[in-house]
Amino acid sequence: MGKNNYHHWANLNDDGEKKLGHIFPDGVVPVKCMIVSRATFENKNGVHEIFKIDWNELTEEQKIHCVEYLHQKHHAHDDVIRKDIERIGYVPLQSKYTCGSGTDQVQFFL
């Protein structure tokens, strides 16, 4: 396994560390794929590049902090947020808060 025992990861940039450093103190975020995805969001215009934070790779403490962060940002109930995340298996992370990504999967480099 690669960085911090993740198969795929993204590194937070300075802005990302300011926003999410309390959840990812080492600045490394486990993601489902090292390649960004494109997504649209309610109440946000355009298409955004995101990484999908791998919910299953987070510690319970990180999961609690993610739900609290989203609750404060969107004012949805904690149980609703957590159930939705568990249903889809990831939390979107806008790529603008990252400064690179990596993987231990050599097939990405053939």
C-alpha positions as CSV (number, residue, x, y, z in Angstrom):
1,M,0.0,0.0,0.0
2,G,1.0,3.6,-0.6
3,K,1.0,6.8,1.4
4,N,-0.5,6.1,4.9
5,N,-1.6,2.7,3.7
6,Y,-4.1,4.0,1.1
7,H,-4.4,2.7,-2.4
8,H,-5.3,6.2,-3.7
9,W,-4.8,9.5,-2.0
10,A,-5.0,13.3,-2.5
11,N,-2.8,15.9,-0.8
12,L,-4.5,18.9,0.7
13,N,-3.1,22.3,-0.3
14,D,-2.9,25.3,2.1
15,D,-6.6,26.2,1.6
16,G,-7.6,22.6,2.0
17,E,-5.5,22.3,5.2
18,K,-7.2,25.4,6.6
19,K,-10.7,24.0,5.9
20,L,-10.1,20.3,6.5
21,G,-6.9,20.0,8.5
22,H,-8.8,19.1,11.7
23,I,-10.1,16.0,9.8
24,F,-6.9,15.2,7.9
25,P,-4.1,16.5,10.1
26,D,-1.3,14.9,8.0
27,G,-2.8,16.6,4.9
28,V,-3.4,13.2,3.2
29,V,-7.0,12.2,2.2
30,P,-7.9,8.6,1.1
31,V,-9.8,8.8,-2.2
32,K,-11.5,6.2,-4.3
33,C,-9.4,7.1,-7.4
34,M,-6.4,9.4,-7.9
35,I,-8.1,10.9,-10.9
36,V,-10.7,13.6,-10.5
37,S,-14.3,13.2,-11.3
38,R,-16.7,15.8,-12.6
39,A,-19.8,16.7,-10.6
40,T,-22.7,19.2,-10.4
41,F,-24.1,20.4,-7.1
42,E,-27.4,21.9,-6.1
43,N,-27.1,25.7,-5.7
44,K,-23.7,25.8,-7.5
45,N,-23.4,26.6,-11.1
46,G,-21.3,24.6,-13.5
47,V,-19.4,21.4,-13.4
48,H,-16.8,20.9,-10.6
49,E,-13.8,18.7,-10.4
50,I,-13.9,16.5,-7.3
51,F,-12.1,13.7,-5.6
52,K,-14.3,11.1,-3.9
53,I,-13.1,10.7,-0.3
54,D,-13.3,7.0,0.4
55,W,-15.7,6.8,3.4
56,N,-14.6,3.2,4.2
57,E,-11.0,4.3,4.7
58,L,-11.8,6.9,7.3
59,T,-11.5,6.4,11.0
60,E,-14.6,6.7,13.1
61,E,-13.3,10.0,14.4
62,Q,-12.8,11.3,10.9
63,K,-16.3,10.2,9.9
64,I,-17.7,12.1,12.9
65,H,-15.7,15.3,12.0
66,C,-16.8,15.0,8.3
67,V,-20.5,14.8,9.3
68,E,-20.1,17.7,11.8
69,Y,-18.4,19.8,9.1
70,L,-21.2,19.1,6.6
71,H,-23.9,19.7,9.2
72,Q,-22.4,23.1,10.0
73,K,-22.1,24.0,6.3
74,H,-25.5,22.7,5.1
75,H,-27.6,22.6,8.2
76,A,-28.9,19.1,7.5
77,H,-29.4,16.6,10.3
78,D,-26.4,14.4,11.2
79,D,-28.3,11.2,10.6
80,V,-29.4,12.2,7.2
81,I,-25.9,13.2,6.2
82,R,-24.3,10.0,7.4
83,K,-26.9,7.8,5.8
84,D,-26.5,9.5,2.5
85,I,-22.7,9.2,2.6
86,E,-22.9,5.6,3.6
87,R,-25.3,5.0,0.7
88,I,-23.0,6.4,-2.0
89,G,-19.7,5.5,-0.2
90,Y,-17.9,8.8,-0.5
91,V,-17.7,12.4,0.4
92,P,-17.0,14.9,-2.5
93,L,-13.8,16.9,-2.1
94,Q,-13.4,19.8,-4.5
95,S,-10.1,19.4,-6.3
96,K,-9.3,23.1,-5.6
97,Y,-8.4,22.1,-2.1
98,T,-5.8,19.7,-3.2
99,C,-2.3,19.9,-4.7
100,G,-1.8,16.5,-6.2
101,S,-2.7,12.9,-5.8
102,G,-1.1,9.5,-5.8
103,T,-1.7,5.7,-6.0
104,D,0.1,2.5,-5.4
105,Q,-1.8,0.9,-8.4
106,V,0.9,0.4,-11.1
107,Q,-1.7,-0.2,-13.8
108,F,-2.3,3.5,-13.9
109,F,1.2,4.0,-15.3
110,L,1.4,1.5,-18.2
